[in-house]
Amino acid sequence: MKRLAVIPLLVAGAVMAQPDLGPAPVFPEMDPARVELGWLLFYDPILSGNLNISCASCHHPRFGTSDGLSLGVGEGGQQLGPDRQVTEVNTPEQRIPRNAPALFNLGAAEFTVMFHDGRLEADPDHPDGMRTPLGQEMLSGFDSVLSAQAMFPVLSGDEMAGHYSENEVSQAVRLGHLSLEGGAWDRISARVASVPEYRARFDAVLGQGAPIRFTDISNVLADFIRVEWRADDSAFDRYMRDGTPLTAEATRGMDLFYGKAGCGSCHSGWFQSDHDFHAIAMPQIGPGKAARFEDHARDEGRMRVTGRAEDAYKFRTPSLRNVVQTGPYGHAGAYADLEATVRHHLDPVAALQSYDPALAVLTVLPGAQDLRVNSDPAELARIAAANELTPTSLSDAEVQDILNFLHSLTDETWRQGRLGVPETVPSGLPVDQ
């Protein structure tokens, strides 16, 4: 594996190896009125088909801006995090196929790829500067890929839209009426516009009486995320900016991370991600990424986007900021424990072959067949064959040092947030606290 360059830094009389992370991250300035509007909409169930799920239901600060589950339950669930349970009414058809990613630092300019497989990414050669699987249904007016990613959860029956017979939004989705006049996005926008406080707040940021489009909603959601979960004041950041020493354990872990262990080859840059895609034999649990008419539980990752065989089982390198709080880990959340995740990287194929499903956190879902891939030797062999990592030998003490370094990537401001969780929202619907 390649090793990152290091720059000597004089700290407290000792020469320490400071990794070369490239230019410091750039965050745009945001209009506070837009941020506050996005804050209210983020926690408001008004964006869901059945008015019972908000963005925060699966991306809540209590769970590190994720949901604390390996694979979440959106529509048909009640309560938050590992306590979430399915209901007899609107019972989910399946689990959400991939782990809910954390939202930290998505406002930094470098984050131009969204989702585990990168199916939404900035691309100047495509209309509106981004590539998306929606094709001709793509709306114009999103200010970034961070804004555009909001298109997808509100269209998913398992996440926010609901099932076909339940509401007008889910019916429009199932009929393929997305961007048409009166389609799914228009119906959501009309709901928001009908709430007097939202109408007044949008008047303030768009102009009096300006139509409220779904892109306007998603743009202010993105503005909120940019501000609320900016996390760039960790112990590691302070060390990089002004040489404030890390603990001895974290320093040893940093040296291993960027040296012998080779973690920095993929987890590079200020936010520990190369924003690229890699196959590391992560265990596959849950329904996989199969269309409703397909009978398999595979998730072939990036290949579903590019169509290239060499991209099979590759997934985006996640940022490691606040990683201690953002488990479970992996595209399917196979590991709830961070140490188990680190140890997987030491010998991915062996870890895949010996994977214990008890390492996942799954709410009870009657009829779910979560371990189909684990009992399929041929599919396990394909996942193993795609693995890019060579085995690495680390002692238990060295693994612990790496974990101590990962703790140094925590920015404590995330715990309270900048705005926090609102007690109420303009729609009057319940807020997940």
C-alpha positions in Angstrom: 0.0 0.0 0.0 1.1 3.6 -0.5 2.0 5.7 2.5 1.1 9.3 3.0 3.8 11.9 3.2 4.4 13.3 6.7 5.7 16.7 7.6 7.9 17.1 10.8 6.2 19.4 13.4 7.9 20.7 16.5 5.5 20.2 19.4 6.5 20.7 23.0 10.1 20.2 22.1 9.7 17.0 20.2 9.6 16.3 16.5 6.3 14.6 15.6 5.1 13.3 12.2 2.2 15.5 10.9 0.4 13.9 7.9 0.2 16.0 4.7 -3.6 16.2 4.2 -3.6 18.8 1.4 -5.6 22.1 1.5 -7.8 22.8 4.5 -11.5 22.2 4.0 -13.7 25.0 2.7 -17.2 25.6 4.1 -19.5 28.2 2.4 -21.2 30.9 4.5 -25.0 30.3 5.0 -27.9 32.6 5.4 -29.2 32.1 9.0 -32.9 32.5 7.9 -32.4 29.7 5.3 -30.6 27.5 7.9 -33.4 27.9 10.4 -36.0 27.1 7.8 -34.1 23.9 6.8 -33.8 23.0 10.5 -37.6 23.0 11.0 -38.2 21.0 7.8 -35.5 18.5 8.7 -37.4 17.5 11.9 -40.9 17.9 10.4 -42.8 14.7 9.3 -44.6 16.8 6.7 -42.2 15.7 4.0 -43.3 12.0 4.4 -46.2 10.4 2.6 -48.0 9.4 5.7 -46.9 12.4 7.8 -45.2 10.2 10.3 -41.4 10.3 9.4 -39.0 13.1 9.2 -35.4 13.3 7.9 -34.4 13.1 11.6 -36.1 9.7 12.1 -33.1 8.1 10.4 -30.5 10.9 10.9 -30.9 11.9 14.5 -28.3 13.6 16.6 -29.0 11.1 19.4 -27.3 8.5 17.2 -24.5 10.5 15.6 -26.8 11.7 12.7 -27.6 8.1 11.8 -30.1 5.8 13.4 -28.0 3.3 15.5 -29.3 0.4 13.4 -27.4 -1.8 10.9 -30.3 -1.5 8.5 -33.1 0.9 9.4 -36.9 0.8 9.3 -38.5 3.8 7.9 -42.2 3.7 7.0 -44.1 1.4 9.4 -41.8 2.0 12.3 -42.2 3.7 15.6 -39.6 5.1 18.1 -36.0 5.9 17.4 -32.7 4.0 17.0 -32.4 0.5 18.3 -35.7 0.9 20.0 -37.5 1.3 16.7 -40.3 -1.3 16.3 -42.5 -2.2 13.3 -46.2 -1.6 13.6 -49.1 -3.8 12.6 -50.4 -0.9 10.5 -48.3 0.0 7.5 -45.9 -2.9 8.2 -42.6 -2.4 6.2 -42.2 -4.5 3.1 -38.5 -4.9 3.9 -35.6 -3.2 5.8 -33.9 -0.3 4.2 -31.2 -2.1 2.2 -28.2 0.0 3.3 -27.0 1.6 6.5 -28.1 5.2 7.1 -24.9 7.3 6.6 -23.9 10.1 9.0 -24.2 13.7 7.9 -21.0 15.3 9.3 -19.2 17.8 7.1 -21.3 17.2 4.0 -21.3 21.0 3.6 -17.5 21.0 2.8 -16.8 21.6 -0.8 -15.0 18.2 -1.2 -18.2 16.2 -0.6 -19.4 15.8 -4.2 -20.5 12.1 -4.1 -23.6 10.9 -2.2 -24.7 7.5 -1.1 -22.7 4.3 -0.6 -22.6 3.6 -4.3 -22.1 7.2 -5.5 -25.3 7.0 -7.7 -25.6 10.8 -7.2 -22.4 12.8 -7.8 -21.3 16.1 -9.2 -20.4 15.9 -12.9 -20.0 19.1 -15.0 -20.8 17.1 -18.2 -24.3 16.3 -17.1 -27.3 18.6 -16.9 -27.4 20.8 -13.7 -23.8 19.6 -13.0 -24.7 16.3 -11.5 -25.3 12.7 -12.5 -28.3 11.0 -11.1 -30.2 7.7 -11.9 -33.5 9.7 -12.3 -32.6 10.7 -15.9 -35.3 12.8 -17.5 -37.2 12.9 -14.2 -34.4 15.0 -12.7 -35.6 18.4 -11.4 -33.6 21.6 -12.1 -32.8 24.0 -9.3 -30.8 22.0 -6.8 -27.9 24.0 -5.6 -25.6 21.0 -4.9 -25.6 17.2 -4.7 -26.2 17.6 -1.0 -29.5 19.3 -1.8 -30.3 16.8 -4.6 -29.9 13.8 -2.3 -33.1 14.8 -0.6 -35.0 13.6 -3.7 -34.5 10.0 -3.0 -35.8 9.3 0.6 -39.1 11.0 -0.1 -39.7 8.8 -3.1 -38.9 5.5 -1.3 -41.8 3.5 -0.1 -39.7 1.9 2.5 -38.1 5.2 3.7 -40.6 8.1 3.6 -43.2 7.8 0.9 -45.2 4.9 2.2 -46.9 2.1 0.3 -49.1 2.5 -2.8 -52.6 2.6 -1.2 -51.7 4.8 1.8 -51.4 8.4 0.5 -51.3 10.6 -2.6 -47.5 10.9 -2.6 -46.9 7.2 -2.6 -49.5 6.7 -5.3 -47.8 9.4 -7.5 -44.4 7.6 -7.0 -45.8 4.2 -8.0 -47.4 5.7 -11.1 -44.1 7.2 -12.1 -45.4 10.8 -11.6 -42.4 12.5 -10.1 -41.6 15.8 -11.7 -44.8 16.1 -13.6 -47.2 18.9 -12.5 -49.1 17.4 -9.6 -46.5 14.7 -9.2 -44.9 13.5 -5.9 -42.6 16.4 -5.4 -45.3 18.9 -6.2 -47.6 17.3 -3.7 -45.0 17.5 -0.9 -44.3 21.2 -1.8 -48.0 22.0 -1.7 -48.3 20.6 1.8 -45.4 22.8 3.0 -46.8 25.9 1.2 -50.2 25.3 2.9 -48.7 25.9 6.4 -48.8 29.6 7.1 -45.5 29.8 9.0 -43.6 27.9 6.2 -45.3 30.2 3.6 -44.1 33.3 5.6 -40.6 31.9 6.0 -40.2 31.0 2.3 -41.5 34.5 1.4 -38.6 35.9 3.5 -35.9 33.9 1.7 -37.5 33.5 -1.9 -39.5 36.7 -2.2 -43.1 37.5 -1.4 -45.4 35.0 -3.0 -42.7 33.0 -4.9 -43.8 29.5 -5.6 -42.3 26.9 -3.3 -40.8 24.1 -5.3 -39.3 20.9 -3.9 -35.9 22.1 -4.9 -36.4 25.1 -2.6 -37.2 22.8 0.2 -34.2 20.6 -0.4 -31.9 23.6 -0.8 -32.7 24.9 2.7 -32.4 21.4 4.1 -28.9 21.3 2.7 -28.1 24.7 4.2 -29.1 23.4 7.6 -27.0 20.3 7.3 -24.0 22.4 6.2 -24.1 24.4 9.4 -25.6 22.1 12.0 -23.1 19.2 11.5 -20.0 20.9 10.6 -17.4 19.0 12.6 -13.9 20.3 12.2 -12.7 21.2 15.7 -11.6 17.9 17.0 -8.4 17.2 18.9 -6.9 16.1 15.6 -7.9 19.4 13.9 -6.3 21.4 16.7 -3.2 19.3 16.3 -3.1 19.9 12.6 -3.8 23.6 12.8 -1.6 24.7 15.7 0.2 21.7 17.0 -1.9 21.2 20.1 -0.5 17.8 21.2 -2.6 14.6 21.0 -2.4 12.1 23.8 0.5 9.7 23.5 -1.9 6.8 22.7 -3.6 8.8 19.9 -0.2 9.9 18.5 0.9 6.3 18.3 -2.4 5.5 16.6 -2.0 8.3 14.1 1.4 7.1 13.2 0.0 3.6 12.6 -3.0 4.9 10.7 -0.9 6.9 8.3 2.0 4.5 8.3 2.3 0.7 9.0 -1.5 0.0 9.1 -2.0 1.8 5.7 -5.4 3.2 6.7 -4.6 6.6 5.2 -4.3 5.1 1.7 -8.1 5.3 1.4 -9.0 7.3 4.5 -7.1 10.3 3.3 -7.5 14.1 3.4 -8.8 16.2 6.3 -11.9 14.2 6.7 -10.3 10.8 6.2 -11.9 9.9 2.9 -10.6 9.7 -0.6 -14.3 9.8 -1.8 -13.5 6.8 -4.0 -14.9 3.3 -4.1 -13.2 0.2 -2.7 -14.0 -3.5 -2.2 -13.0 -4.7 1.3 -15.2 -7.8 1.6 -17.6 -6.2 4.0 -20.3 -8.8 5.1 -23.7 -8.5 3.3 -26.8 -8.7 5.4 -30.4 -7.7 4.8 -32.4 -7.6 1.5 -29.6 -6.3 -0.7 -30.1 -4.0 -3.6 -32.6 -6.1 -5.6 -35.5 -4.8 -7.5 -38.9 -6.1 -6.3 -39.1 -8.6 -9.1 -35.6 -10.0 -8.4 -35.0 -12.9 -6.1 -31.6 -12.3 -4.5 -30.1 -10.4 -1.6 -26.9 -9.2 -3.3 -25.5 -5.7 -3.2 -22.9 -5.2 -5.8 -22.3 -1.7 -4.9 -20.7 0.7 -7.4 -21.2 -1.8 -10.3 -24.9 -1.0 -10.1 -24.0 2.5 -11.1 -21.3 2.1 -13.6 -22.1 -1.3 -15.1 -18.4 -2.2 -14.9 -17.5 -5.7 -13.6 -14.4 -4.3 -12.0 -16.6 -2.1 -9.7 -18.4 -5.1 -8.2 -18.7 -4.9 -4.4 -17.0 -1.5 -4.2 -18.5 1.1 -1.8 -17.6 4.7 -1.1 -14.9 5.3 1.5 -16.7 6.9 4.5 -15.4 9.9 6.3 -14.2 9.0 9.8 -15.2 12.2 11.5 -17.1 11.4 14.7 -16.8 7.8 13.7 -16.9 6.7 17.4 -20.6 7.9 17.4 -21.7 6.8 14.0 -22.0 3.0 14.1 -23.0 0.5 13.0 -20.4 0.4 10.2 -20.2 -0.8 6.6 -22.6 -0.4 3.8 -25.0 -2.9 5.4 -24.0 -2.0 9.0 -22.6 -5.4 9.6 -20.5 -4.3 12.6 -22.0 -2.4 15.5 -18.6 -2.3 17.2 -15.8 -0.1 16.0 -13.0 -2.4 17.1 -14.6 -5.3 15.2 -14.7 -3.0 12.1 -11.0 -2.1 12.5 -10.1 -5.8 12.9 -12.1 -6.6 9.7 -9.6 -4.4 7.8 -6.7 -6.5 9.0 -7.8 -9.6 7.1 -11.1 -8.9 5.3 -11.6 -12.3 3.7 -11.0 -14.2 6.9 -13.4 -11.8 8.7 -16.0 -12.3 6.0 -15.8 -16.1 6.3 -16.1 -16.0 10.1 -18.6 -13.2 10.3 -21.0 -13.5 13.3 -24.4 -11.9 12.6 -24.7 -11.1 16.3 -22.4 -8.2 15.5 -25.2 -6.4 13.8 -28.1 -4.4 15.3 -31.4 -5.2 13.7 -34.9 -4.5 14.9 -37.4 -7.4 14.7 -39.1 -7.6 11.3 -41.4 -10.6 10.8 -40.5 -12.5 7.6 -37.1 -10.8 7.1 -34.5 -13.1 5.6 -31.4 -11.2 6.7 -28.7 -13.8 6.3 -29.3 -15.2 2.8 -25.9 -14.1 1.5 -24.2 -15.6 4.6 -25.5 -19.0 3.6 -24.6 -18.7 -0.1 -21.0 -20.0 -0.6 -20.9 -18.8 -4.2 -21.9 -15.2 -3.3 -19.4 -15.1 -0.4 -16.7 -16.3 -2.8 -17.5 -13.4 -5.2 -17.4 -10.9 -2.4 -14.0 -12.3 -1.2 -12.6 -12.4 -4.7 -13.2 -8.6 -5.1 -11.4 -7.7 -2.0 -8.5 -5.2 -2.5 -6.8 -5.3 0.9 -3.9 -7.5 1.8 -3.7 -8.9 5.3 -2.0 -6.7 7.9 -0.6 -7.8 11.2 -1.1 -5.6 14.2 -0.9 -6.4 17.9 -3.8 -5.8 20.2 -2.0 -2.8 21.6 -1.6 -1.3 18.1 -5.3 -1.8 17.4 -6.1 0.0 20.6 -3.8 2.9 19.6 -5.7 3.2 16.3 -8.9 3.3 18.2 -7.5 6.0 20.4 -6.6 8.0 17.3 -10.1 7.5 15.9 -11.5 9.0 19.2 -9.3 12.1 18.5 -11.5 12.7 15.4 -14.5 13.6 17.5 -15.7 17.2 17.5 -17.7 17.5 20.7 -20.0 20.2 19.3 -22.0 17.5 17.5 -23.6 16.4 20.8 -25.7 19.6 21.2 -25.6 20.8 17.7 -25.8 24.5 16.8 -29.6 24.6 16.8 -30.4 21.3 18.5 -33.8 19.5 18.2 -36.8 21.8 18.0 -39.6 21.3 20.5 -42.2 21.9 17.8 -42.4 22.4 14.1 -44.8 24.6 12.0 -47.0 21.7 10.8 -47.8 20.8 14.4 -46.8 17.2 13.8 -44.9 15.3 16.5 -41.1 15.8 16.6 -38.7 12.9 17.2 -36.8 13.9 20.4 
